[in-house]
Amino acid sequence: MKYIKKIILILAVFGVLYACSTKKDTVINRNFHALTTKYNVLFNGKEAFKEGMAGINNGYKDDYFTQLPIEPIEFEEDKITIPTYSNGGMGAGFGNDKKDATKKASTPFEKAEEKAVKAIQRHGMNIDGLERNNQIDDAYFLLGKSRYYSQRFIPAIEAFNYVIANYPDASLIAETKIWRAKTNVRLDNEEFAIESMKLLLQVKDTLEADLPDEIKEQGHTALAMAYVKADSVQKVKKHLHLATKTLLNRAQGARNLFILGQIYASENKKDSAIMVFNRLASFKKAPYKFKIHANIEIAKNATKDSSTVALIEKMQKLIKNRDNRPYLDELYYQVGFLHEKNDSINLAIDYYNQSIKAKNGGNKQKTFTYEKLGNLYFKKDDYLLASAYYDSVLNAASSSSDLRIRRIKRKHKNLASLIKFENVVAENDSILKIVSLSKNDQELFFQKYIDDLKVKDEEAAQLRLNQIAFGGSFGGSSLKSSKQGKWYFYNNQSLGFGKTEFLKVWGNRKLADDWRWSSKISTNDISKDSLQINSKDLRYDLASYLERIPTNEKVIDTLKMDRNQALYELGIIYKEQFKNPTFAVNRLERVKNLNPKEDLILPINWHLYQVYKDVGEEAKSDIHKNIILTKYSNTVFAKIILNPNEKITQDVEIDEVKDKYKEIYYLYKEHKYQETVKSIVDYLPTIQNSKLIAKFELLRAYAIGKYNGDKEYKFALEAVAIKYANTEEGKKAREIVKQLSK
């Protein structure tokens, strides 16, 4: 028996050794290597490949504000290289270099490639030019796919070509051709990819052995990728339609449907887009992220009709669904968008604000929401609030290179200048109003301000006390006199802090009516510390406010001139830049009645004449026209009014404009600054279409700066910077303003 066992053992060992040989073409050898390849090396390689794909799918974040890529992966263009290989007779871009074989894989795709190479090198049975191991084509296929995702496209194509050339009857030959086409698209060789896919799909469809639906989906998806690269939108739509007939691959099918809907939406084919997105929303097996965004896109492409009411109800249900918390910012935004379409502006603003406050909201969504709010307030002529929202857009934006962000940036910059002028008007108006009050009224005004300030400080101090005394238990069962000390008056620490805070703010006061008045301070019992604190707090010192009221006539006149100049500049900005005749008339009429400088009277009447004429108020327009014709009959303004059909602007030649500029510039060099300003103001209407107009405006600002203060100089420069922002003169004016602001 012992000899029999030994013989059997020896035969088994020899059998295994015989089967391990890759040079013998026997049933045992073929099956042994096929099974070992499939269930050992290739199995591990495919598992590593699945791990890599899971990492891509989980790590890739789609930007639903742009057209999605057909394949959810981003490749680095600089990483594409053409490496050198020593084939050593193995083919498909790898050799027998032991250093390459022993190099440790650092990513799942490199590990999958390593396993594929191992399967080919150790279990390949290439005998007499024929491969006897029926799993080697799978190994080459895995090798190509792994290299594709490692962004090694040239070696990937070599692997795919090896399969196509050596295994023409393999079951995965069609899929290999699809992957080769995708790789060619990545190498900007989309024409070859299109031709190869047409041969595969169109020729195969005419044969008896038709392609499986899954292969057709992959093929048409690859063709759509190629046509995206070739900028052929109609072909992309055609093949996305064909790729979404069966939807066997639920993730790719959902993505294809979403992209198809996006293309229709970009073409303003709202009905077709909604039809596609409805199909995606009802696709039960689709990934949830595509279904929820399909509903959002349906709302985005809605038209202004009765259907919006049903859409709002549907969106409200989605908001209430706890599973949709990650998408609340987008859902609230779309509900606001639908309300805005229905002209329910207040409801729209409410939902836009909820979108901003939603937790886990994305910054890009916030930029759109802030922009919507800014636009709504801009339409309501609330430029201050609109500017604040545009500023929030810029803060939330990740990049300022986007065209939309650059446009908002320009709008915000223009509003910033406007708001600066408005702030000057408001500030100077408030100071001048106080200056005009009697001494007694001034004291009453500031005493009321101080009293209101103390009330606010007291409320803030009390809030701090409550936070310290109660913490998180404030508002609970605090009336019970337990040892926990939750109630304020049972907490000695809080009581002590409260007394100190009260003395800091109010001093020592008797319990009596009107105890907040300064006359109620008790000087007998007040502590030294509280006296020192109150004496140092100038915020409650009436005298410090009264001392700051300007009394010098020159200072008061400067305040008035600055306000008038700001009002004039605002009138021009509202008229020419923001096309708001109501605000323009308001500012210009006001400055006209405030005794402005002589050099402003003519342009004020000219602009009022134009604004009233544009809005159809002929009677008011005639008032300002008559002022110009009677008091300024020799000016160009009067000539334009008398001869409106005469194209004065176009008759002025470039050389004449240059000569006129030199003439006025000599006035400036001779220190005749007021005469320079008057000459430019009279001449400007004749050169409205001239490219040199910005030069005249900048020279006017220089002249204003010579006989006026820095404030008026800055006003004039800012006006040039706003009107001619893209010219050299506008940029120069902006630089000078920055220097003056330092």
C-alpha positions in Angstrom: 0.0 0.0 0.0 2.8 2.4 0.9 4.4 1.9 -2.6 1.0 2.5 -4.2 0.5 5.8 -2.3 4.0 6.9 -3.3 3.4 6.1 -6.9 0.1 8.0 -6.9 1.7 11.0 -5.3 4.6 11.0 -7.8 2.1 10.7 -10.7 0.1 13.6 -9.3 3.2 15.8 -9.0 4.3 14.9 -12.5 0.7 15.6 -13.8 0.7 19.0 -12.2 4.1 19.8 -13.6 3.0 18.6 -17.0 -0.1 20.7 -16.9 1.9 23.8 -15.8 3.8 23.9 -19.0 2.7 26.6 -21.5 4.4 24.9 -24.4 2.3 21.7 -24.6 -1.0 21.9 -26.4 -3.1 19.3 -24.5 -6.6 19.4 -23.0 -5.1 19.3 -19.5 -2.7 22.2 -20.1 -5.3 24.3 -21.8 -7.9 23.8 -19.1 -5.4 24.2 -16.2 -4.2 27.6 -17.5 -7.6 28.8 -18.4 -9.0 28.0 -15.0 -6.0 29.5 -13.2 -6.2 32.6 -15.3 -9.9 33.1 -14.9 -10.4 32.3 -11.2 -7.1 33.5 -9.8 -5.1 36.2 -11.6 -7.8 37.7 -13.8 -10.4 37.5 -11.0 -8.1 39.6 -8.7 -7.4 42.0 -11.6 -11.1 42.5 -12.3 -11.8 43.1 -8.6 -9.0 45.8 -8.6 -10.6 47.3 -11.8 -14.0 47.4 -10.1 -12.5 49.1 -7.1 -10.9 51.8 -9.4 -14.3 52.3 -11.1 -16.0 52.7 -7.8 -13.5 55.3 -6.8 -14.1 57.3 -10.0 -17.9 57.1 -9.6 -17.9 58.1 -6.0 -15.3 60.8 -6.4 -16.5 62.5 -9.5 -18.8 65.5 -8.8 -21.0 66.5 -11.7 -21.6 70.2 -12.4 -25.3 70.3 -13.3 -25.0 74.0 -14.3 -23.0 73.0 -17.4 -23.5 70.2 -19.9 -22.4 66.9 -18.3 -19.6 64.9 -19.9 -20.8 61.6 -21.4 -18.1 59.8 -19.5 -17.8 60.9 -15.9 -14.0 61.3 -15.6 -11.6 64.2 -16.0 -8.2 63.5 -17.6 -5.1 65.7 -17.3 -4.1 66.7 -20.9 -0.5 67.2 -19.8 -0.2 63.7 -18.5 -0.6 62.1 -21.9 2.8 60.7 -23.0 4.1 58.2 -25.5 6.4 55.8 -23.5 8.9 53.5 -25.0 8.6 49.7 -24.6 10.7 46.7 -25.4 8.3 44.2 -26.7 10.5 41.1 -26.4 8.0 39.3 -28.7 5.1 39.6 -26.3 3.2 42.4 -28.1 0.7 44.9 -26.8 3.2 47.3 -25.4 4.9 45.4 -22.6 8.0 43.3 -22.4 10.0 41.0 -20.1 11.7 43.8 -18.2 12.0 42.5 -14.6 12.1 46.0 -13.2 8.7 46.8 -14.7 7.3 43.6 -13.4 8.5 44.2 -9.9 7.3 47.8 -9.7 4.7 48.1 -7.0 1.2 49.2 -8.2 0.0 52.4 -6.4 -3.6 52.6 -7.8 -6.3 50.0 -8.4 -5.9 50.4 -12.1 -2.2 49.8 -11.9 -2.9 46.7 -9.9 -5.4 45.5 -12.5 -2.8 46.1 -15.2 -0.2 44.2 -13.2 -2.6 41.2 -12.9 -3.4 41.3 -16.6 0.3 41.4 -17.5 0.9 38.5 -15.1 -1.8 36.4 -16.7 -0.4 37.0 -20.1 3.2 36.3 -19.2 2.7 33.3 -17.0 -0.4 31.6 -18.5 -0.2 32.6 -22.2 0.0 29.5 -24.5 1.1 31.0 -27.8 2.0 27.8 -29.7 2.7 27.9 -33.4 1.3 31.4 -33.7 -2.0 30.5 -32.0 -3.2 31.3 -28.5 -4.5 28.1 -26.8 -5.6 29.8 -23.5 -9.1 31.2 -24.2 -8.8 33.7 -21.3 -5.8 35.6 -22.6 -8.0 37.8 -24.8 -9.8 38.9 -21.6 -6.4 39.6 -20.0 -5.5 41.9 -23.0 -8.9 43.6 -22.8 -8.4 44.2 -19.0 -4.9 45.5 -19.8 -6.2 48.0 -22.3 -9.0 49.3 -20.0 -6.7 49.7 -17.1 -4.2 51.7 -19.2 -7.1 53.8 -20.4 -8.1 54.9 -16.9 -4.4 55.3 -16.0 -4.3 57.8 -18.9 -1.8 55.8 -20.9 -3.8 55.9 -24.1 -1.1 54.8 -26.6 -0.3 51.6 -24.8 -4.1 51.0 -24.3 -4.7 51.2 -28.0 -1.8 48.7 -28.5 -3.6 46.3 -26.2 -7.0 46.7 -27.9 -5.4 46.3 -31.4 -3.7 43.1 -30.3 -7.0 41.6 -29.3 -8.7 42.7 -32.6 -5.8 41.4 -34.7 -5.2 38.1 -32.9 -8.7 37.2 -31.6 -11.1 38.2 -34.4 -13.7 35.6 -33.3 -13.6 36.5 -29.6 -16.9 37.2 -27.8 -15.6 40.6 -26.6 -14.3 41.8 -30.0 -17.1 44.3 -30.4 -16.7 45.7 -26.9 -12.9 46.0 -27.6 -13.5 48.0 -30.7 -15.8 50.4 -28.7 -13.0 50.9 -26.1 -10.5 51.5 -28.9 -12.8 54.1 -30.3 -13.2 55.8 -26.9 -9.4 55.9 -26.6 -9.0 57.4 -30.0 -11.4 60.2 -29.0 -9.2 60.9 -26.0 -6.3 61.2 -28.4 -8.2 63.7 -30.5 -8.6 61.1 -33.3 -12.4 61.3 -33.3 -12.6 60.8 -37.1 -11.1 57.3 -36.9 -13.3 56.5 -33.9 -16.4 57.6 -35.9 -15.5 55.5 -38.9 -14.7 52.4 -36.8 -18.0 52.7 -34.8 -20.0 53.1 -38.0 -18.5 49.9 -39.4 -19.2 48.1 -36.2 -22.8 49.3 -35.8 -24.1 49.7 -39.3 -22.5 46.7 -40.9 -23.2 44.4 -38.0 -26.9 45.5 -38.0 -27.2 44.2 -41.6 -25.9 40.7 -40.8 -28.0 37.9 -39.4 -26.1 37.8 -36.1 -27.2 41.1 -34.7 -25.3 42.9 -32.0 -26.6 42.6 -28.4 -28.6 45.7 -27.2 -25.9 46.3 -24.5 -23.2 46.6 -27.2 -25.4 48.9 -29.2 -25.8 51.2 -26.2 -22.1 51.3 -25.6 -21.4 51.9 -29.3 -23.9 54.7 -29.7 -22.6 56.3 -26.5 -19.0 56.1 -27.9 -20.2 57.7 -31.1 -21.9 60.5 -29.2 -18.6 61.1 -27.3 -16.8 61.4 -30.7 -19.4 63.8 -32.1 -19.2 66.0 -29.0 -15.5 66.3 -29.7 -16.3 67.1 -33.3 -18.9 69.7 -32.3 -21.7 68.1 -34.2 -24.7 68.6 -31.9 -27.3 67.1 -34.2 -25.2 63.8 -34.5 -24.8 63.8 -30.7 -28.5 64.0 -30.2 -29.1 61.3 -32.8 -26.8 58.8 -31.1 -27.9 59.7 -27.6 -31.5 58.9 -28.7 -30.3 55.5 -30.1 -28.2 54.8 -26.9 -31.2 55.4 -24.7 -33.6 53.0 -26.4 -33.1 50.1 -24.0 -31.4 51.6 -20.9 -29.7 48.4 -19.9 -26.8 50.2 -18.3 -28.9 52.3 -15.8 -26.1 54.7 -14.8 -24.8 55.5 -18.3 -28.4 55.5 -19.6 -29.5 58.0 -17.1 -26.5 60.2 -17.8 -27.2 60.0 -21.6 -30.9 61.0 -21.0 -29.8 64.0 -18.8 -27.3 65.2 -21.4 -29.9 64.9 -24.2 -32.3 67.0 -22.1 -29.6 69.6 -21.5 -28.9 69.9 -25.3 -32.6 70.4 -26.0 -32.8 73.1 -23.3 -29.7 74.9 -24.7 -31.5 75.0 -28.1 -34.5 76.5 -26.3 -36.6 73.4 -27.3 -38.4 73.4 -23.9 -41.0 70.8 -24.7 -38.5 68.3 -26.0 -36.3 68.9 -23.0 -39.2 68.4 -20.5 -40.2 65.2 -22.3 -36.7 63.8 -21.9 -36.4 64.9 -18.3 -39.8 63.4 -17.5 -38.7 60.1 -19.0 -35.6 60.2 -16.8 -37.6 61.2 -13.7 -39.8 58.1 -14.2 -36.9 55.8 -14.9 -37.1 53.7 -11.7 -33.6 52.1 -12.0 -31.8 55.4 -12.6 -29.4 56.7 -9.9 -31.3 59.1 -7.6 -29.0 62.1 -8.2 -30.2 62.1 -11.9 -33.8 61.7 -11.0 -33.8 64.6 -8.6 -31.9 66.8 -11.0 -34.3 65.8 -13.8 -37.2 67.2 -11.7 -35.1 70.4 -11.1 -34.5 70.7 -14.8 -38.3 70.3 -15.5 -38.9 73.3 -13.3 -36.0 75.2 -14.8 -37.5 74.7 -18.3 -41.1 75.5 -17.3 -43.0 78.1 -19.2 -45.2 80.8 -17.7 -48.6 79.1 -17.7 -50.9 77.2 -15.4 -48.6 74.2 -15.2 -46.2 76.1 -12.9 -48.8 75.8 -10.1 -48.6 72.0 -10.3 -44.8 72.1 -10.6 -44.6 74.2 -7.4 -46.7 71.7 -5.5 -44.4 68.9 -6.9 -41.3 70.7 -5.8 -42.8 71.4 -2.3 -43.3 67.6 -1.9 -39.7 67.0 -2.9 -38.6 69.6 -0.3 -40.5 67.8 2.4 -38.8 64.5 1.6 -36.0 64.0 4.0 -34.0 62.1 1.4 -33.7 65.4 -0.6 -31.8 67.4 2.1 -28.6 67.4 0.1 -30.5 69.1 -2.7 -32.5 71.7 -0.7 -30.5 74.7 -2.0 -31.4 73.7 -5.6 -35.0 72.9 -4.8 -35.7 76.1 -3.0 -34.0 78.0 -5.8 -36.3 76.4 -8.4 -39.4 77.1 -6.4 -38.3 80.8 -6.2 -37.7 80.7 -9.9 -41.2 79.5 -10.6 -42.7 82.1 -8.3 -40.7 84.8 -10.1 -42.1 83.5 -13.4 -45.6 84.0 -11.9 -44.6 87.5 -10.9 -44.9 86.6 -7.2 -41.7 88.5 -6.4 -42.0 88.5 -2.6 -42.4 84.7 -2.6 -39.5 84.3 -5.0 -37.3 86.4 -2.7 -38.3 84.3 0.3 -37.4 81.0 -1.4 -34.2 82.4 -2.8 -33.2 83.4 0.8 -34.1 79.9 2.0 -31.9 78.5 -0.8 -28.9 80.5 0.6 -29.6 79.4 4.2 -29.9 75.7 3.2 -27.2 73.5 4.8 -24.6 71.8 2.7 -25.4 74.2 -0.2 -22.9 74.5 -3.0 -21.1 77.7 -3.7 -22.0 77.7 -7.4 -25.7 77.4 -6.6 -25.2 80.4 -4.2 -23.7 82.5 -7.0 -26.9 82.0 -9.1 -29.2 82.7 -6.1 -27.3 85.8 -5.1 -27.4 87.0 -8.7 -31.2 86.4 -8.9 -31.7 88.4 -5.7 -29.4 91.2 -6.9 -31.3 91.4 -10.2 -34.6 91.5 -8.5 -33.5 94.4 -6.2 -31.9 96.1 -9.1 -35.2 96.1 -11.0 -36.9 97.5 -7.8 -34.3 100.3 -8.0 -32.8 99.2 -4.6 -29.2 99.6 -5.9 -27.6 99.4 -2.4 -29.1 96.0 -1.7 -28.4 94.8 -5.3 -24.8 95.8 -4.9 -24.5 93.8 -1.6 -25.9 90.6 -3.4 -23.5 91.1 -6.4 -20.7 91.4 -3.9 -21.8 88.1 -2.4 -21.7 86.5 -5.8 -18.1 87.5 -6.2 -17.2 86.2 -2.7 -18.9 82.8 -3.4 -17.5 82.4 -6.9 -14.5 80.0 -7.1 -13.1 81.7 -10.3 -13.5 85.2 -11.8 -12.6 84.0 -15.3 -16.2 82.8 -16.0 -18.0 85.2 -18.4 -21.1 85.5 -16.1 -18.9 86.3 -13.1 -17.0 89.0 -15.1 -20.3 90.6 -16.1 -21.5 90.7 -12.5 -18.1 92.1 -11.5 -18.5 95.0 -13.9 -22.0 95.6 -12.7 -20.9 95.6 -9.1 -18.1 98.0 -9.8 -20.5 100.5 -11.5 -22.9 100.1 -8.6 -20.1 100.7 -6.1 -19.3 104.1 -7.6 -23.0 105.0 -7.6 -23.4 104.0 -4.0 -20.3 106.0 -3.0 -22.0 109.1 -4.5 -25.3 108.3 -2.8 -23.4 107.9 0.5 -21.8 111.3 0.1 -25.2 112.9 -0.5 -26.8 111.1 2.5 -23.9 112.0 4.8 -23.5 115.6 3.8 -27.3 116.1 3.9 -27.4 114.8 7.5 -24.6 117.0 8.6 -26.1 120.1 6.9 -29.5 119.3 8.4 -27.9 119.3 11.9 -26.0 122.5 11.1 -29.3 124.3 10.2 -30.9 123.4 13.6 -30.9 125.8 16.5 -28.5 125.1 19.4 -31.4 123.7 21.6 -32.6 121.5 18.8 -29.1 120.2 18.2 -28.9 119.2 21.9 -32.3 117.5 21.8 -31.3 115.6 18.6 -28.1 114.2 20.1 -29.6 113.5 23.5 -32.3 111.4 21.8 -29.5 109.6 19.9 -27.6 108.9 23.1 -30.7 107.6 24.9 -31.5 105.3 22.0 -27.9 104.1 22.0 -28.1 103.3 25.7 -31.3 101.3 25.3 -29.6 99.2 22.6 -26.5 98.8 24.8 -28.7 97.7 27.7 -30.5 95.1 25.6 -27.2 93.8 24.3 -25.8 93.6 27.9 -28.9 91.8 29.0 -28.6 89.3 26.2 -25.0 88.6 27.3 -26.2 88.2 30.9 -28.9 85.7 29.8 -26.4 83.7 27.8 -24.0 83.5 30.8 -26.7 82.9 33.4 -28.8 80.3 31.6 -26.7 78.9 28.7 -28.6 76.2 26.9 -31.2 75.9 29.7 -32.7 79.3 29.1 -36.4 79.1 28.5 -36.9 75.9 30.4 -38.4 75.3 33.8 -36.4 78.2 35.5 -38.9 79.3 38.2 -38.0 76.5 40.5 -35.6 77.5 43.3 -33.4 74.4 43.0 -29.7 74.2 43.9 -28.9 74.2 40.2 -29.2 78.0 40.1 -30.9 78.1 36.7 -33.0 81.2 37.5 -31.1 84.5 37.2 -31.7 85.8 40.7 -30.5 82.5 42.3 -27.2 82.8 40.4 -24.8 85.0 42.4 -22.3 85.1 39.6 -24.8 86.4 37.1 -26.1 88.9 39.6 -22.7 90.3 40.2 -21.9 90.5 36.5 -25.3 92.2 35.9 -24.6 94.9 38.5 -21.2 95.6 37.0 -22.6 95.8 33.5 -25.4 98.1 34.6 -22.9 100.5 36.3 -20.7 100.5 33.2 -23.6 101.5 31.0 -25.8 103.6 33.2 -23.9 104.5 36.3 -25.6 104.5 39.8 -29.3 105.5 39.5 -32.2 105.7 41.8 -35.3 103.5 41.3 -37.6 106.2 39.8 -39.6 107.0 36.7 -37.5 108.1 33.6 -34.4 106.7 35.3 -32.6 106.6 31.9 -32.2 110.4 31.8 -28.8 111.7 32.7 -30.2 114.0 35.4 -31.2 110.9 37.4 -27.6 109.9 38.1 -27.0 109.6 41.8 -23.6 111.2 42.6 -23.7 110.4 46.3 -23.5 106.6 46.1 -21.8 106.1 42.7 -18.6 104.2 42.8 -15.3 105.6 41.6 -14.9 102.8 39.0 -18.3 103.6 37.4 -17.5 107.3 37.3 -14.2 106.6 35.5 -15.9 104.3 33.0 -18.7 106.8 32.2 -16.3 109.7 31.9 -14.3 107.8 29.3 -17.2 106.7 27.2 -17.6 109.5 24.6 -20.5 107.7 23.0 -22.7 109.0 25.8 -21.1 112.4 26.0 -23.4 115.1 24.6 -20.7 117.7 24.5 -18.4 115.6 22.3 -21.2 115.4 19.6 -21.9 119.1 19.7 -18.2 120.0 19.3 -18.1 118.0 16.1 -20.8 120.1 14.4 -19.0 122.2 11.7 -19.3 126.0 12.1 -16.7 127.3 9.7 -18.4 128.7 6.6 -15.7 127.3 4.3 -16.3 123.8 5.6 -20.0 124.1 5.2 -19.7 125.4 1.7 -17.4 122.5 0.8 -20.0 120.1 2.2 -22.6 121.7 -0.1 -20.4 121.7 -3.2 -19.5 118.0 -2.6 -23.1 117.1 -2.2 -24.1 119.1 -5.4 -21.3 117.5 -7.4 -22.4 114.1 -6.2 -26.0 114.7 -7.1 -25.0 115.9 -10.6 -22.8 112.8 -11.2 -25.7 110.6 -9.9 -28.1 112.2 -12.3 -25.7 111.4 -15.3 -25.1 107.8 -14.1 -28.8 107.1 -13.7 -29.6 108.7 -17.1 -26.9 107.2 -19.2 -25.7 104.1 -17.5 -28.7 102.7 -15.6 -31.4 104.1 -17.9 -33.5 105.2 -14.9 -35.2 108.5 -15.9 -37.1 108.8 -12.6 -33.9 108.7 -10.5 -32.1 110.8 -13.0 -34.7 113.6 -12.9 -34.9 113.4 -9.1 -31.1 114.0 -8.6 -30.8 116.6 -11.4 -33.9 118.6 -10.3 -32.7 118.6 -6.7 -29.2 119.8 -7.6 -30.7 122.5 -9.9 -32.6 123.9 -6.9 -29.6 123.9 -4.6 -27.8 126.8 -6.1 -25.0 124.8 -7.9 -21.9 126.2 -9.4 -22.2 128.2 -12.6 -20.4 125.5 -14.7 -23.1 122.9 -13.7 -26.2 125.0 -14.6 -26.0 124.5 -18.4 -25.3 120.7 -18.4 -28.0 120.2 -15.7 -30.6 121.9 -17.9 -29.3 120.0 -21.0 -29.7 116.6 -19.4 -33.1 117.5 -17.9 -34.2 118.6 -21.3 -33.1 115.3 -22.8 -34.6 113.1 -20.0 -38.0 114.8 -20.1 -38.1 114.6 -23.9 -37.3 110.9 -23.8 -40.1 110.1 -21.4 -42.6 112.2 -23.4 -43.1 115.1 -20.9 -42.9 117.9 -23.5 -44.0 120.7 -21.2 -41.2 120.1 -18.7 -38.7 119.5 -21.5 -39.6 122.9 -23.0 -38.9 124.7 -19.7 -35.2 123.6 -19.8 -35.0 124.1 -23.6 -36.1 127.7 -23.2 -33.5 128.3 -20.4 -30.8 127.0 -22.8 -32.1 129.1 -25.8 -32.4 132.3 -23.8 -29.4 132.2 -21.4 -27.0 130.1 -23.4 -28.0 130.9 -27.0 -24.4 130.9 -28.3 -23.6 127.4 -27.1 -23.5 124.2 -29.1 -26.4 122.9 -26.9 -28.6 125.7 -28.3 -27.5 124.9 -31.9 -28.4 121.3 -31.4 -31.8 122.1 -30.1 -32.5 124.6 -33.0 -31.1 122.2 -35.6 -31.9 118.7 -34.4 -31.6 117.1 -37.9 -28.2 118.6 -38.5 -25.6 115.9 -37.8 -23.1 118.1 -36.0 -21.3 115.1 -34.4 -20.6 113.4 -37.7 -19.5 116.6 -39.4 -16.6 117.1 -37.0 -13.5 115.6 -38.5 -10.9 113.8 -36.4 -8.2 116.4 -37.2 -10.6 119.2 -36.1 -11.2 117.4 -32.8 -7.5 117.1 -32.2 -7.0 120.8 -33.0 -9.7 121.6 -30.5 -8.2 119.4 -27.9 -4.8 121.2 -28.3 -6.6 124.6 -28.1 -8.3 123.7 -24.8 -5.1 122.0 -23.5 -3.2 125.2 -23.9 -5.8 126.9 -21.7 -5.1 124.3 -19.1 -1.4 124.8 -19.4 -1.9 128.6 -18.9 -3.7 127.8 -15.6 -7.1 128.9 -16.9 -8.8 126.0 -15.3 -12.4 127.3 -15.0 -12.2 128.4 -18.7 -10.9 124.9 -19.6 -13.9 123.3 -17.9 -16.4 125.6 -19.6 -14.9 125.1 -23.0 -15.0 121.3 -22.6 -18.6 121.3 -21.4 -19.6 123.4 -24.4 -17.8 121.3 -26.9 -18.6 117.8 -25.7 -22.1 117.5 -27.3 -20.6 117.9 -30.7 -18.3 114.9 -30.4 -20.5 112.3 -28.7 -19.4 109.7 -31.3 -15.7 110.6 -31.3 -13.1 108.3 -30.0 -11.3 111.2 -28.4 -14.2 112.1 -26.1 -12.6 110.3 -23.1 -9.5 112.6 -23.5 -11.7 115.7 -23.1 -13.5 114.2 -20.1 -10.2 113.4 -18.3 -8.8 116.9 -19.1 -11.9 118.3 -17.6 -11.4 116.2 -14.4 -7.8 117.5 -14.2 -8.9 121.1 -14.5 -11.6 120.6 -11.8 -8.9 119.2 -9.5 -6.8 122.4 -10.0 -9.3 124.9 -8.6 -11.4 122.6 -6.3 -10.6 120.2 -3.5 -9.6 116.6 -3.6 -13.2 115.4 -3.2 -14.5 117.1 -6.3 -11.4 116.0 -8.1 -12.1 112.4 -7.1 -15.8 112.7 -8.1 -14.8 113.9 -11.6 -12.2 111.1 -12.0 -14.7 108.4 -10.8 -17.2 109.7 -13.4 -14.5 109.2 -16.2 -13.6 105.8 -14.8 -17.2 104.7 -14.9 -18.2 106.1 -18.3 -15.0 105.0 -20.1 -13.9 102.0 -18.1 -12.3 100.2 -21.1 -10.3 103.1 -22.4 -6.8 104.2 -21.4 -8.2 107.4 -19.9 -10.7 105.4 -17.8 -7.9 103.2 -16.4 -5.7 106.3 -15.8 -8.6 107.9 -13.8 -9.1 104.8 -11.8 -5.4 104.7 -10.9 -5.4 108.3 -9.7 -8.5 107.6 -7.6 -6.7 104.7 -5.9 -3.7 106.9 -5.2 -5.9 109.7 -3.7 -7.7 107.1 -1.5 -4.5 105.9 0.1 
